[in-house]
Amino acid sequence: MVRILLVEDNPLMRSQLRAALEKRTGWKVVGEAEDGRSALRAWSETAPTLTVMDFMMPGMSGLEAGRRLSRLHPESPILMVTIDPSSQLAREAKRAGISGLVQKADVGGLLEAVETLLNGGRYFHNDFAAA
């Protein structure tokens, strides 16, 4: 089973992302967090296969939490989700050790990105693949 940690500060968006992810057979959201600090704690409690994390959150951003998690657990990929992906964010995410970046509203892209990361690849929104 693929164990997913979902990190998103907006409860409605978190619920929508969870529903989309759990439609896939064998994928289960095993933990949720609403900011970067709680994501670090939740990772320790759940040891997920993969983390799906929002970029903009109060307190510690998804980028900083992702940087820390990728250093501590390089075997567990992180997919950054954001409302408005950009080439600058893609570059920063790559430097932070984050394995992918996708637009939140793109459910098809989200699922494709998770599949790609689970298969050892990297996935950055089509427009920013070369960033």
N, CA, C and O atoms as a Tinker XYZ file with bonds, in Angstrom:
   524  protein
     1  N      0.837000   -1.185000    0.000000    73     2
     2  CA     0.000000    0.000000    0.000000    64     1     3
     3  C      0.883000    1.250000    0.000000    63     2     4     5
     4  O      1.893000    1.306000    0.701000    81     3
     5  N      0.497000    2.235000   -0.779000    73     3     6
     6  CA     1.182000    3.524000   -0.813000    64     5     7
     7  C      0.606000    4.379000    0.313000    63     6     8     9
     8  O     -0.595000    4.640000    0.373000    81     7
     9  N      1.498000    4.802000    1.197000    73     7    10
    10  CA     1.101000    5.610000    2.350000    64     9    11
    11  C      1.449000    7.072000    2.067000    63    10    12    13
    12  O      2.605000    7.406000    1.809000    81    11
    13  N      0.439000    7.935000    2.120000    73    11    14
    14  CA     0.612000    9.341000    1.741000    64    13    15
    15  C      0.381000   10.256000    2.936000    63    14    16    17
    16  O     -0.599000   10.113000    3.667000    81    15
    17  N      1.297000   11.193000    3.120000    73    15    18
    18  CA     1.108000   12.276000    4.083000    64    17    19
    19  C      0.638000   13.480000    3.278000    63    18    20    21
    20  O      1.285000   13.866000    2.303000    81    19
    21  N     -0.480000   14.076000    3.677000    73    19    22
    22  CA    -1.074000   15.208000    2.975000    64    21    23
    23  C     -0.938000   16.453000    3.838000    63    22    24    25
    24  O     -1.430000   16.493000    4.965000    81    23
    25  N     -0.272000   17.466000    3.307000    73    23    26
    26  CA    -0.017000   18.694000    4.055000    64    25    27
    27  C     -0.639000   19.864000    3.296000    63    26    28    29
    28  O     -0.178000   20.232000    2.216000    81    27
    29  N     -1.683000   20.438000    3.871000    73    27    30
    30  CA    -2.437000   21.529000    3.224000    64    29    31
    31  C     -3.145000   22.306000    4.324000    63    30    32    33
    32  O     -3.809000   21.709000    5.171000    81    31
    33  N     -3.012000   23.638000    4.320000    73    31    34
    34  CA    -3.613000   24.435000    5.384000    64    33    35
    35  C     -5.116000   24.660000    5.211000    63    34    36    37
    36  O     -5.803000   24.932000    6.195000    81    35
    37  N     -5.637000   24.556000    4.010000    73    35    38
    38  CA    -7.059000   24.784000    3.766000    64    37    39
    39  C     -7.818000   23.463000    3.925000    63    38    40    41
    40  O     -7.595000   22.535000    3.147000    81    39
    41  N     -8.715000   23.359000    4.924000    73    39    42
    42  CA    -9.411000   22.089000    5.175000    64    41    43
    43  C    -10.223000   21.585000    3.974000    63    42    44    45
    44  O    -10.254000   20.381000    3.721000    81    43
    45  N    -10.870000   22.473000    3.242000    73    43    46
    46  CA   -11.658000   22.053000    2.080000    64    45    47
    47  C    -10.746000   21.498000    0.984000    63    46    48    49
    48  O    -11.039000   20.451000    0.406000    81    47
    49  N     -9.653000   22.188000    0.700000    73    47    50
    50  CA    -8.706000   21.712000   -0.308000    64    49    51
    51  C     -8.076000   20.393000    0.143000    63    50    52    53
    52  O     -7.884000   19.486000   -0.667000    81    51
    53  N     -7.757000   20.289000    1.427000    73    51    54
    54  CA    -7.178000   19.054000    1.953000    64    53    55
    55  C     -8.149000   17.887000    1.741000    63    54    56    57
    56  O     -7.740000   16.787000    1.367000    81    55
    57  N     -9.406000   18.135000    1.978000    73    55    58
    58  CA   -10.425000   17.104000    1.775000    64    57    59
    59  C    -10.533000   16.711000    0.305000    63    58    60    61
    60  O    -10.662000   15.529000   -0.013000    81    59
    61  N    -10.481000   17.691000   -0.588000    73    59    62
    62  CA   -10.563000   17.418000   -2.029000    64    61    63
    63  C     -9.342000   16.641000   -2.518000    63    62    64    65
    64  O     -9.471000   15.705000   -3.307000    81    63
    65  N     -8.172000   17.027000   -2.054000    73    63    66
    66  CA    -6.951000   16.319000   -2.437000    64    65    67
    67  C     -6.979000   14.885000   -1.918000    63    66    68    69
    68  O     -6.602000   13.947000   -2.621000    81    67
    69  N     -7.426000   14.735000   -0.690000    73    67    70
    70  CA    -7.521000   13.389000   -0.103000    64    69    71
    71  C     -8.454000   12.505000   -0.927000    63    70    72    73
    72  O     -8.123000   11.359000   -1.230000    81    71
    73  N     -9.611000   13.039000   -1.286000    73    71    74
    74  CA   -10.583000   12.272000   -2.073000    64    73    75
    75  C     -9.986000   11.853000   -3.417000    63    74    76    77
    76  O    -10.169000   10.718000   -3.857000    81    75
    77  N     -9.274000   12.773000   -4.062000    73    75    78
    78  CA    -8.665000   12.457000   -5.365000    64    77    79
    79  C     -7.599000   11.366000   -5.213000    63    78    80    81
    80  O     -7.546000   10.431000   -6.013000    81    79
    81  N     -6.763000   11.486000   -4.199000    73    79    82
    82  CA    -5.680000   10.523000   -3.997000    64    81    83
    83  C     -6.204000    9.138000   -3.630000    63    82    84    85
    84  O     -5.676000    8.126000   -4.092000    81    83
    85  N     -7.229000    9.098000   -2.810000    73    83    86
    86  CA    -7.728000    7.809000   -2.325000    64    85    87
    87  C     -8.642000    7.095000   -3.317000    63    86    88    89
    88  O     -9.092000    5.981000   -3.052000    81    87
    89  N     -8.919000    7.726000   -4.454000    73    87    90
    90  CA    -9.667000    7.021000   -5.505000    64    89    91
    91  C     -8.813000    5.933000   -6.136000    63    90    92    93
    92  O     -9.343000    4.980000   -6.708000    81    91
    93  N     -7.502000    6.068000   -6.035000    73    91    94
    94  CA    -6.589000    5.074000   -6.596000    64    93    95
    95  C     -6.506000    3.874000   -5.656000    63    94    96    97
    96  O     -6.264000    4.034000   -4.459000    81    95
    97  N     -6.699000    2.716000   -6.177000    73    95    98
    98  CA    -6.576000    1.494000   -5.391000    64    97    99
    99  C     -5.154000    1.379000   -4.861000    63    98   100   101
   100  O     -4.187000    1.538000   -5.605000    81    99
   101  N     -5.042000    1.105000   -3.589000    73    99   102
   102  CA    -3.725000    0.919000   -2.987000    64   101   103
   103  C     -3.083000    2.191000   -2.462000    63   102   104   105
   104  O     -1.985000    2.140000   -1.909000    81   103
   105  N     -3.744000    3.333000   -2.623000    73   103   106
   106  CA    -3.220000    4.589000   -2.088000    64   105   107
   107  C     -4.057000    4.968000   -0.870000    63   106   108   109
   108  O     -5.286000    4.929000   -0.927000    81   107
   109  N     -3.404000    5.333000    0.223000    73   107   110
   110  CA    -4.116000    5.735000    1.425000    64   109   111
   111  C     -3.422000    6.930000    2.068000    63   110   112   113
   112  O     -2.206000    6.929000    2.257000    81   111
   113  N     -4.203000    7.938000    2.398000    73   111   114
   114  CA    -3.682000    9.075000    3.153000    64   113   115
   115  C     -3.619000    8.618000    4.609000    63   114   116   117
   116  O     -4.648000    8.386000    5.242000    81   115
   117  N     -2.408000    8.494000    5.127000    73   115   118
   118  CA    -2.213000    7.972000    6.480000    64   117   119
   119  C     -1.996000    9.078000    7.507000    63   118   120   121
   120  O     -1.958000    8.823000    8.711000    81   119
   121  N     -1.856000   10.301000    7.019000    73   119   122
   122  CA    -1.675000   11.421000    7.927000    64   121   123
   123  C     -1.959000   12.728000    7.224000    63   122   124   125
   124  O     -1.803000   12.849000    6.009000    81   123
   125  N     -2.382000   13.710000    8.012000    73   123   126
   126  CA    -2.643000   15.053000    7.489000    64   125   127
   127  C     -1.983000   16.064000    8.410000    63   126   128   129
   128  O     -1.848000   15.841000    9.613000    81   127
   129  N     -1.578000   17.169000    7.826000    73   127   130
   130  CA    -1.005000   18.275000    8.587000    64   129   131
   131  C     -1.439000   19.573000    7.919000    63   130   132   133
   132  O     -1.757000   19.596000    6.730000    81   131
   133  N     -1.450000   20.649000    8.694000    73   131   134
   134  CA    -1.913000   21.925000    8.151000    64   133   135
   135  C     -0.831000   22.987000    8.030000    63   134   136   137
   136  O     -1.104000   24.110000    7.603000    81   135
   137  N      0.395000   22.637000    8.404000    73   135   138
   138  CA     1.513000   23.563000    8.218000    64   137   139
   139  C      2.821000   22.772000    8.227000    63   138   140   141
   140  O      2.833000   21.567000    8.481000    81   139
   141  N      3.906000   23.462000    7.950000    73   139   142
   142  CA     5.190000   22.800000    7.835000    64   141   143
   143  C      5.667000   22.126000    9.115000    63   142   144   145
   144  O      6.192000   21.013000    9.072000    81   143
   145  N      5.489000   22.789000   10.245000    73   143   146
   146  CA     5.935000   22.200000   11.511000    64   145   147
   147  C      5.161000   20.924000   11.839000    63   146   148   149
   148  O      5.748000   19.916000   12.232000    81   147
   149  N      3.853000   20.976000   11.676000    73   147   150
   150  CA     3.067000   19.776000   11.966000    64   149   151
   151  C      3.352000   18.682000   10.936000    63   150   152   153
   152  O      3.181000   17.500000   11.231000    81   151
   153  N      3.782000   19.061000    9.740000    73   151   154
   154  CA     4.163000   18.068000    8.726000    64   153   155
   155  C      5.378000   17.270000    9.194000    63   154   156   157
   156  O      5.428000   16.055000    9.006000    81   155
   157  N      6.351000   17.938000    9.798000    73   155   158
   158  CA     7.541000   17.249000   10.288000    64   157   159
   159  C      7.174000   16.238000   11.374000    63   158   160   161
   160  O      7.685000   15.118000   11.392000    81   159
   161  N      6.276000   16.649000   12.284000    73   159   162
   162  CA     5.813000   15.722000   13.332000    64   161   163
   163  C      5.027000   14.572000   12.719000    63   162   164   165
   164  O      5.242000   13.412000   13.071000    81   163
   165  N      4.117000   14.890000   11.804000    73   163   166
   166  CA     3.268000   13.859000   11.197000    64   165   167
   167  C      4.110000   12.852000   10.410000    63   166   168   169
   168  O      3.794000   11.662000   10.393000    81   167
   169  N      5.174000   13.316000    9.763000    73   167   170
   170  CA     6.032000   12.388000    9.025000    64   169   171
   171  C      6.629000   11.357000    9.982000    63   170   172   173
   172  O      6.664000   10.164000    9.678000    81   171
   173  N      7.094000   11.820000   11.129000    73   171   174
   174  CA     7.691000   10.909000   12.108000    64   173   175
   175  C      6.687000    9.888000   12.624000    63   174   176   177
   176  O      7.048000    8.751000   12.926000    81   175
   177  N      5.432000   10.294000   12.722000    73   175   178
   178  CA     4.389000    9.403000   13.237000    64   177   179
   179  C      3.877000    8.423000   12.187000    63   178   180   181
   180  O      3.412000    7.340000   12.541000    81   179
   181  N      3.952000    8.776000   10.906000    73   179   182
   182  CA     3.323000    7.954000    9.865000    64   181   183
   183  C      4.294000    7.273000    8.918000    63   182   184   185
   184  O      3.926000    6.290000    8.275000    81   183
   185  N      5.528000    7.766000    8.810000    73   183   186
   186  CA     6.531000    7.228000    7.880000    64   185   187
   187  C      5.910000    6.940000    6.505000    63   186   188   189
   188  O      5.857000    5.786000    6.079000    81   187
   189  N      5.445000    7.983000    5.817000    73   187   190
   190  CA     4.751000    7.782000    4.540000    64   189   191
   191  C      5.697000    7.377000    3.410000    63   190   192   193
   192  O      6.907000    7.601000    3.465000    81   191
   193  N      5.103000    6.779000    2.400000    73   191   194
   194  CA     5.826000    6.449000    1.181000    64   193   195
   195  C      6.128000    7.730000    0.416000    63   194   196   197
   196  O      7.175000    7.858000   -0.219000    81   195
   197  N      5.186000    8.685000    0.487000    73   195   198
   198  CA     5.251000    9.915000   -0.300000    64   197   199
   199  C      4.519000   11.024000    0.450000    63   198   200   201
   200  O      3.555000   10.761000    1.168000    81   199
   201  N      4.975000   12.258000    0.284000    73   199   202
   202  CA     4.317000   13.414000    0.895000    64   201   203
   203  C      3.813000   14.339000   -0.205000    63   202   204   205
   204  O      4.545000   14.659000   -1.141000    81   203
   205  N      2.562000   14.764000   -0.086000    73   203   206
   206  CA     1.975000   15.776000   -0.968000    64   205   207
   207  C      1.816000   17.020000   -0.102000    63   206   208   209
   208  O      1.088000   17.002000    0.891000    81   207
   209  N      2.507000   18.110000   -0.483000    73   207   210
   210  CA     2.583000   19.274000    0.386000    64   209   211
   211  C      2.306000   20.582000   -0.342000    63   210   212   213
   212  O      2.833000   20.833000   -1.426000    81   211
   213  N      1.474000   21.401000    0.270000    73   211   214
   214  CA     1.184000   22.732000   -0.236000    64   213   215
   215  C      2.423000   23.613000   -0.106000    63   214   216   217
   216  O      3.227000   23.446000    0.812000    81   215
   217  N      2.562000   24.546000   -1.032000    73   215   218
   218  CA     3.691000   25.472000   -0.991000    64   217   219
   219  C      3.470000   26.569000    0.044000    63   218   220   221
   220  O      4.312000   26.774000    0.918000    81   219
   221  N      2.344000   27.278000   -0.045000    73   219   222
   222  CA     2.067000   28.419000    0.833000    64   221   223
   223  C      1.251000   27.986000    2.037000    63   222   224   225
   224  O      0.090000   27.597000    1.910000    81   223
   225  N      1.870000   28.059000    3.210000    73   223   226
   226  CA     1.191000   27.742000    4.454000    64   225   227
   227  C      1.667000   28.707000    5.527000    63   226   228   229
   228  O      2.758000   29.266000    5.413000    81   227
   229  N      0.867000   28.911000    6.566000    73   227   230
   230  CA     1.316000   29.794000    7.651000    64   229   231
   231  C      2.484000   29.164000    8.407000    63   230   232   233
   232  O      2.652000   27.944000    8.417000    81   231
   233  N      3.276000   30.009000    9.029000    73   231   234
   234  CA     4.423000   29.497000    9.786000    64   233   235
   235  C      5.498000   29.006000    8.839000    63   234   236   237
   236  O      6.002000   29.774000    8.020000    81   235
   237  N      5.852000   27.746000    8.941000    73   235   238
   238  CA     6.871000   27.162000    8.079000    64   237   239
   239  C      6.256000   26.794000    6.732000    63   238   240   241
   240  O      5.290000   26.033000    6.673000    81   239
   241  N      6.808000   27.328000    5.667000    73   239   242
   242  CA     6.280000   27.062000    4.320000    64   241   243
   243  C      6.504000   25.609000    3.918000    63   242   244   245
   244  O      7.307000   24.898000    4.523000    81   243
   245  N      5.789000   25.187000    2.900000    73   243   246
   246  CA     5.980000   23.855000    2.347000    64   245   247
   247  C      7.375000   23.687000    1.779000    63   246   248   249
   248  O      7.944000   22.596000    1.831000    81   247
   249  N      7.927000   24.756000    1.240000    73   247   250
   250  CA     9.283000   24.684000    0.686000    64   249   251
   251  C     10.305000   24.378000    1.785000    63   250   252   253
   252  O     11.168000   23.519000    1.608000    81   251
   253  N     10.207000   25.074000    2.908000    73   251   254
   254  CA    11.146000   24.837000    4.006000    64   253   255
   255  C     10.920000   23.455000    4.621000    63   254   256   257
   256  O     11.884000   22.739000    4.892000    81   255
   257  N      9.678000   23.075000    4.841000    73   255   258
   258  CA     9.386000   21.743000    5.392000    64   257   259
   259  C      9.871000   20.663000    4.430000    63   258   260   261
   260  O     10.426000   19.650000    4.857000    81   259
   261  N      9.663000   20.878000    3.135000    73   259   262
   262  CA    10.130000   19.930000    2.133000    64   261   263
   263  C     11.641000   19.803000    2.130000    63   262   264   265
   264  O     12.176000   18.702000    2.000000    81   263
   265  N     12.327000   20.921000    2.272000    73   263   266
   266  CA    13.796000   20.918000    2.330000    64   265   267
   267  C     14.261000   20.057000    3.513000    63   266   268   269
   268  O     15.167000   19.236000    3.371000    81   267
   269  N     13.640000   20.249000    4.663000    73   267   270
   270  CA    14.031000   19.492000    5.852000    64   269   271
   271  C     13.708000   18.009000    5.700000    63   270   272   273
   272  O     14.531000   17.151000    6.021000    81   271
   273  N     12.509000   17.714000    5.208000    73   271   274
   274  CA    12.122000   16.312000    5.041000    64   273   275
   275  C     13.000000   15.601000    4.016000    63   274   276   277
   276  O     13.366000   14.441000    4.207000    81   275
   277  N     13.336000   16.291000    2.934000    73   275   278
   278  CA    14.160000   15.638000    1.903000    64   277   279
   279  C     15.565000   15.346000    2.419000    63   278   280   281
   280  O     16.191000   14.378000    1.988000    81   279
   281  N     16.068000   16.171000    3.338000    73   279   282
   282  CA    17.376000   15.901000    3.944000    64   281   283
   283  C     17.302000   14.717000    4.917000    63   282   284   285
   284  O     18.196000   13.872000    4.957000    81   283
   285  N     16.217000   14.677000    5.700000    73   283   286
   286  CA    16.062000   13.624000    6.704000    64   285   287
   287  C     15.646000   12.291000    6.099000    63   286   288   289
   288  O     16.054000   11.232000    6.576000    81   287
   289  N     14.826000   12.345000    5.040000    73   287   290
   290  CA    14.240000   11.127000    4.464000    64   289   291
   291  C     14.311000   11.175000    2.934000    63   290   292   293
   292  O     13.276000   11.264000    2.273000    81   291
   293  N     15.502000   11.119000    2.375000    73   291   294
   294  CA    15.643000   11.246000    0.917000    64   293   295
   295  C     14.973000   10.115000    0.138000    63   294   296   297
   296  O     14.744000   10.249000   -1.064000    81   295
   297  N     14.663000    9.025000    0.793000    73   295   298
   298  CA    14.018000    7.898000    0.127000    64   297   299
   299  C     12.518000    8.126000   -0.098000    63   298   300   301
   300  O     11.888000    7.380000   -0.847000    81   299
   301  N     11.953000    9.130000    0.531000    73   299   302
   302  CA    10.509000    9.388000    0.451000    64   301   303
   303  C     10.260000   10.667000   -0.345000    63   302   304   305
   304  O     10.513000   11.761000    0.161000    81   303
   305  N      9.768000   10.551000   -1.585000    73   303   306
   306  CA     9.596000   11.738000   -2.429000    64   305   307
   307  C      8.540000   12.704000   -1.909000    63   306   308   309
   308  O      7.615000   12.329000   -1.188000    81   307
   309  N      8.712000   13.955000   -2.300000    73   307   310
   310  CA     7.786000   15.018000   -1.923000    64   309   311
   311  C      7.253000   15.657000   -3.198000    63   310   312   313
   312  O      8.015000   16.035000   -4.089000    81   311
   313  N      5.935000   15.771000   -3.268000    73   311   314
   314  CA     5.271000   16.463000   -4.368000    64   313   315
   315  C      4.709000   17.762000   -3.826000    63   314   316   317
   316  O      3.866000   17.750000   -2.929000    81   315
   317  N      5.171000   18.884000   -4.364000    73   315   318
   318  CA     4.685000   20.192000   -3.967000    64   317   319
   319  C      3.473000   20.545000   -4.815000    63   318   320   321
   320  O      3.502000   20.399000   -6.037000    81   319
   321  N      2.402000   21.012000   -4.166000    73   319   322
   322  CA     1.224000   21.482000   -4.885000    64   321   323
   323  C      1.045000   22.968000   -4.604000    63   322   324   325
   324  O      1.321000   23.443000   -3.502000    81   323
   325  N      0.583000   23.689000   -5.611000    73   323   326
   326  CA     0.394000   25.127000   -5.465000    64   325   327
   327  C     -0.688000   25.592000   -6.420000    63   326   328   329
   328  O     -0.974000   24.935000   -7.421000    81   327
   329  N     -1.277000   26.713000   -6.109000    73   327   330
   330  CA    -2.315000   27.275000   -6.974000    64   329   331
   331  C     -1.706000   27.756000   -8.278000    63   330   332   333
   332  O     -2.280000   27.568000   -9.351000    81   331
   333  N     -0.544000   28.376000   -8.177000    73   331   334
   334  CA     0.059000   29.007000   -9.353000    64   333   335
   335  C      1.537000   28.628000   -9.477000    63   334   336   337
   336  O      2.404000   29.369000   -9.015000    81   335
   337  N      1.831000   27.476000  -10.099000    73   335   338
   338  CA     3.236000   27.093000  -10.252000    64   337   339
   339  C      3.987000   28.063000  -11.160000    63   338   340   341
   340  O      3.413000   28.631000  -12.089000    81   339
   341  N      5.263000   28.244000  -10.882000    73   339   342
   342  CA     6.087000   29.131000  -11.700000    64   341   343
   343  C      7.448000   28.480000  -11.904000    63   342   344   345
   344  O      7.819000   27.547000  -11.192000    81   343
   345  N      8.181000   28.984000  -12.884000    73   343   346
   346  CA     9.520000   28.443000  -13.124000    64   345   347
   347  C     10.438000   28.737000  -11.942000    63   346   348   349
   348  O     11.306000   27.925000  -11.626000    81   347
   349  N     10.264000   29.882000  -11.284000    73   347   350
   350  CA    11.082000   30.209000  -10.116000    64   349   351
   351  C     10.806000   29.217000   -8.986000    63   350   352   353
   352  O     11.739000   28.721000   -8.354000    81   351
   353  N      9.537000   28.928000   -8.733000    73   351   354
   354  CA     9.194000   27.971000   -7.685000    64   353   355
   355  C      9.725000   26.579000   -8.032000    63   354   356   357
   356  O     10.198000   25.857000   -7.154000    81   355
   357  N      9.647000   26.205000   -9.300000    73   355   358
   358  CA    10.175000   24.905000   -9.729000    64   357   359
   359  C     11.675000   24.817000   -9.444000    63   358   360   361
   360  O     12.153000   23.790000   -8.961000    81   359
   361  N     12.412000   25.876000   -9.735000    73   359   362
   362  CA    13.856000   25.891000   -9.459000    64   361   363
   363  C     14.127000   25.771000   -7.959000    63   362   364   365
   364  O     14.989000   25.001000   -7.536000    81   363
   365  N     13.385000   26.537000   -7.160000    73   363   366
   366  CA    13.567000   26.496000   -5.709000    64   365   367
   367  C     13.229000   25.116000   -5.157000    63   366   368   369
   368  O     13.934000   24.604000   -4.288000    81   367
   369  N     12.157000   24.516000   -5.656000    73   367   370
   370  CA    11.739000   23.186000   -5.202000    64   369   371
   371  C     12.815000   22.156000   -5.533000    63   370   372   373
   372  O     13.155000   21.322000   -4.694000    81   371
   373  N     13.345000   22.209000   -6.738000    73   371   374
   374  CA    14.403000   21.268000   -7.129000    64   373   375
   375  C     15.620000   21.424000   -6.225000    63   374   376   377
   376  O     16.196000   20.430000   -5.784000    81   375
   377  N     16.016000   22.671000   -5.946000    73   375   378
   378  CA    17.168000   22.921000   -5.061000    64   377   379
   379  C     16.915000   22.400000   -3.643000    63   378   380   381
   380  O     17.845000   22.000000   -2.942000    81   379
   381  N     15.647000   22.411000   -3.235000    73   379   382
   382  CA    15.287000   21.958000   -1.890000    64   381   383
   383  C     15.188000   20.436000   -1.788000    63   382   384   385
   384  O     15.000000   19.900000   -0.696000    81   383
   385  N     15.313000   19.742000   -2.913000    73   383   386
   386  CA    15.231000   18.287000   -2.892000    64   385   387
   387  C     13.829000   17.743000   -3.108000    63   386   388   389
   388  O     13.576000   16.556000   -2.904000    81   387
   389  N     12.925000   18.610000   -3.519000    73   387   390
   390  CA    11.540000   18.207000   -3.776000    64   389   391
   391  C     11.472000   17.553000   -5.154000    63   390   392   393
   392  O     12.080000   18.035000   -6.110000    81   391
   393  N     10.736000   16.467000   -5.247000    73   391   394
   394  CA    10.728000   15.631000   -6.453000    64   393   395
   395  C      9.739000   16.065000   -7.516000    63   394   396   397
   396  O      9.845000   15.631000   -8.663000    81   395
   397  N      8.770000   16.917000   -7.165000    73   395   398
   398  CA     7.786000   17.313000   -8.161000    64   397   399
   399  C      7.002000   18.541000   -7.747000    63   398   400   401
   400  O      6.961000   18.914000   -6.575000    81   399
   401  N      6.376000   19.162000   -8.746000    73   399   402
   402  CA     5.559000   20.360000   -8.554000    64   401   403
   403  C      4.382000   20.277000   -9.509000    63   402   404   405
   404  O      4.557000   20.025000  -10.701000    81   403
   405  N      3.187000   20.489000   -8.984000    73   403   406
   406  CA     1.998000   20.422000   -9.821000    64   405   407
   407  C      0.961000   21.430000   -9.317000    63   406   408   409
   408  O      0.951000   21.796000   -8.141000    81   407
   409  N      0.107000   21.861000  -10.209000    73   407   410
   410  CA    -0.972000   22.786000   -9.861000    64   409   411
   411  C     -2.055000   22.030000   -9.098000    63   410   412   413
   412  O     -2.453000   20.935000   -9.496000    81   411
   413  N     -2.536000   22.623000   -7.991000    73   411   414
   414  CA    -3.546000   21.964000   -7.153000    64   413   415
   415  C     -4.790000   21.568000   -7.931000    63   414   416   417
   416  O     -5.316000   20.469000   -7.752000    81   415
   417  N     -5.253000   22.444000   -8.776000    73   415   418
   418  CA    -6.528000   22.213000   -9.470000    64   417   419
   419  C     -6.427000   21.141000  -10.555000    63   418   420   421
   420  O     -7.451000   20.700000  -11.077000    81   419
   421  N     -5.233000   20.724000  -10.896000    73   419   422
   422  CA    -5.025000   19.745000  -11.971000    64   421   423
   423  C     -5.000000   18.336000  -11.379000    63   422   424   425
   424  O     -3.933000   17.782000  -11.115000    81   423
   425  N     -6.186000   17.764000  -11.173000    73   423   426
   426  CA    -6.281000   16.442000  -10.546000    64   425   427
   427  C     -5.570000   15.388000  -11.385000    63   426   428   429
   428  O     -4.875000   14.532000  -10.838000    81   427
   429  N     -5.732000   15.438000  -12.705000    73   427   430
   430  CA    -5.045000   14.494000  -13.577000    64   429   431
   431  C     -3.539000   14.610000  -13.436000    63   430   432   433
   432  O     -2.837000   13.602000  -13.366000    81   431
   433  N     -3.043000   15.836000  -13.394000    73   431   434
   434  CA    -1.613000   16.072000  -13.206000    64   433   435
   435  C     -1.143000   15.600000  -11.841000    63   434   436   437
   436  O     -0.046000   15.057000  -11.714000    81   435
   437  N     -1.963000   15.802000  -10.826000    73   435   438
   438  CA    -1.634000   15.347000   -9.479000    64   437   439
   439  C     -1.436000   13.833000   -9.456000    63   438   440   441
   440  O     -0.440000   13.337000   -8.930000    81   439
   441  N     -2.390000   13.108000  -10.027000    73   439   442
   442  CA    -2.313000   11.651000  -10.023000    64   441   443
   443  C     -1.133000   11.153000  -10.866000    63   442   444   445
   444  O     -0.437000   10.211000  -10.487000    81   443
   445  N     -0.924000   11.798000  -12.007000    73   443   446
   446  CA     0.220000   11.436000  -12.858000    64   445   447
   447  C      1.539000   11.710000  -12.133000    63   446   448   449
   448  O      2.477000   10.916000  -12.212000    81   447
   449  N      1.599000   12.840000  -11.428000    73   447   450
   450  CA     2.812000   13.194000  -10.698000    64   449   451
   451  C      3.107000   12.178000   -9.598000    63   450   452   453
   452  O      4.251000   11.754000   -9.431000    81   451
   453  N      2.080000   11.789000   -8.854000    73   451   454
   454  CA     2.281000   10.809000   -7.785000    64   453   455
   455  C      2.791000    9.494000   -8.373000    63   454   456   457
   456  O      3.734000    8.903000   -7.849000    81   455
   457  N      2.169000    9.038000   -9.458000    73   455   458
   458  CA     2.616000    7.805000  -10.119000    64   457   459
   459  C      4.083000    7.910000  -10.530000    63   458   460   461
   460  O      4.862000    6.982000  -10.317000    81   459
   461  N      4.450000    9.041000  -11.118000    73   459   462
   462  CA     5.825000    9.252000  -11.579000    64   461   463
   463  C      6.800000    9.204000  -10.411000    63   462   464   465
   464  O      7.842000    8.557000  -10.503000    81   463
   465  N      6.476000    9.878000   -9.321000    73   463   466
   466  CA     7.347000    9.889000   -8.150000    64   465   467
   467  C      7.456000    8.494000   -7.532000    63   466   468   469
   468  O      8.533000    8.089000   -7.095000    81   467
   469  N      6.354000    7.768000   -7.497000    73   467   470
   470  CA     6.378000    6.410000   -6.943000    64   469   471
   471  C      7.250000    5.480000   -7.774000    63   470   472   473
   472  O      7.789000    4.499000   -7.262000    81   471
   473  N      7.386000    5.793000   -9.053000    73   471   474
   474  CA     8.228000    4.987000   -9.946000    64   473   475
   475  C      9.660000    5.513000  -10.034000    63   474   476   477
   476  O     10.418000    5.117000  -10.920000    81   475
   477  N     10.025000    6.399000   -9.120000    73   475   478
   478  CA    11.396000    6.879000   -9.047000    64   477   479
   479  C     11.714000    8.087000   -9.907000    63   478   480   481
   480  O     12.867000    8.511000   -9.978000    81   479
   481  N     10.701000    8.647000  -10.564000    73   479   482
   482  CA    10.937000    9.798000  -11.423000    64   481   483
   483  C     10.707000   11.118000  -10.715000    63   482   484   485
   484  O     10.415000   11.172000   -9.520000    81   483
   485  N     10.847000   12.176000  -11.491000    73   483   486
   486  CA    10.552000   13.542000  -11.024000    64   485   487
   487  C      9.460000   14.091000  -11.927000    63   486   488   489
   488  O      9.377000   13.723000  -13.099000    81   487
   489  N      8.629000   14.962000  -11.393000    73   487   490
   490  CA     7.514000   15.499000  -12.176000    64   489   491
   491  C      7.360000   16.973000  -11.847000    63   490   492   493
   492  O      7.025000   17.343000  -10.722000    81   491
   493  N      7.606000   17.796000  -12.834000    73   491   494
   494  CA     7.393000   19.224000  -12.674000    64   493   495
   495  C      6.423000   19.659000  -13.750000    63   494   496   497
   496  O      6.574000   19.298000  -14.917000    81   495
   497  N      5.430000   20.431000  -13.361000    73   495   498
   498  CA     4.399000   20.949000  -14.245000    64   497   499
   499  C      4.995000   21.159000  -15.638000    63   498   500   501
   500  O      6.080000   21.728000  -15.762000    81   499
   501  N      4.313000   20.714000  -16.671000    73   499   502
   502  CA     4.846000   20.709000  -18.041000    64   501   503
   503  C      5.575000   21.985000  -18.431000    63   502   504   505
   504  O      6.618000   21.928000  -19.083000    81   503
   505  N      5.050000   23.110000  -18.049000    73   503   506
   506  CA     5.665000   24.372000  -18.437000    64   505   507
   507  C      7.014000   24.608000  -17.772000    63   506   508   509
   508  O      7.794000   25.445000  -18.226000    81   507
   509  N      7.293000   23.870000  -16.691000    73   507   510
   510  CA     8.480000   24.160000  -15.901000    64   509   511
   511  C      9.455000   22.997000  -15.836000    63   510   512   513
   512  O     10.332000   22.967000  -14.972000    81   511
   513  N      9.310000   22.047000  -16.736000    73   511   514
   514  CA    10.168000   20.862000  -16.726000    64   513   515
   515  C     11.648000   21.233000  -16.863000    63   514   516   517
   516  O     12.509000   20.575000  -16.278000    81   515
   517  N     11.938000   22.261000  -17.616000    73   515   518
   518  CA    13.327000   22.643000  -17.851000    64   517   519
   519  C     13.850000   23.665000  -16.844000    63   518   520   521
   520  O     15.014000   24.061000  -16.903000    81   519
   521  N     12.990000   24.088000  -15.925000    73   519   522
   522  CA    13.383000   25.150000  -14.969000    64   521   523
   523  C     14.529000   24.712000  -14.076000    63   522   524
   524  O     14.976000   25.480000  -13.224000    81   523
